[in-house]
Amino acid sequence: MTKYNKIVLASLVLALATSGLAQTEVVAANDDMYRGLRALGAGLALGLGALGTGVAQARIGSSLVGAVAEDPSKAGSLLLYFLIPETLVIFGFLALFILN
């Protein structure tokens, strides 16, 4: 990374940090107005995460059944691939608690 890139990156971080500090005062003053939007965001985070997990696990599950039918000894390792999309719901659940 060149010296110019470091300077640009540092100034960008500083600009974003100051704008974030300025926004906290506005949100604190108008907390009632944003309460509904936070609830909507939390619901979307959990709902869309669960929807994405369902789509992913449907496709992975059908492939998993076909692979296990051909070689049953791989069932344990392939089950891990079926469980990986479940992290989307966990992240959505975490966002639900962070936003509320």
C-alpha positions, 0 to 999 in steps of 0.5 A: 500500500502506497503512502497516498493510499494510506492517507486517503484511507485514514481520511475516509475513516475519519470522515465516516467516524465524525458523521457517525458521531453526528448521527447519534444526536439526531437519532437520540432526539427522534428516538420515537420516530425511528422505533418502528423502522428499527422493528421493521429492520429487525423483522426483515433481517430475521425473515429474509435470513430464514427465507434464504436459508430455506432456499439454500437448504432445499437445494443442498438437501436434494443434492445431499440425498443423491450423494448419500444414496451413491456413497453412504459413508460420506453422510457425516461430512456432507451433513456439515454442508447442509448445516452451513446456511443455518448461520444466516438465521443465526446472524438474522437473530443476532441483528434482531437483538442488536436493533431492538 
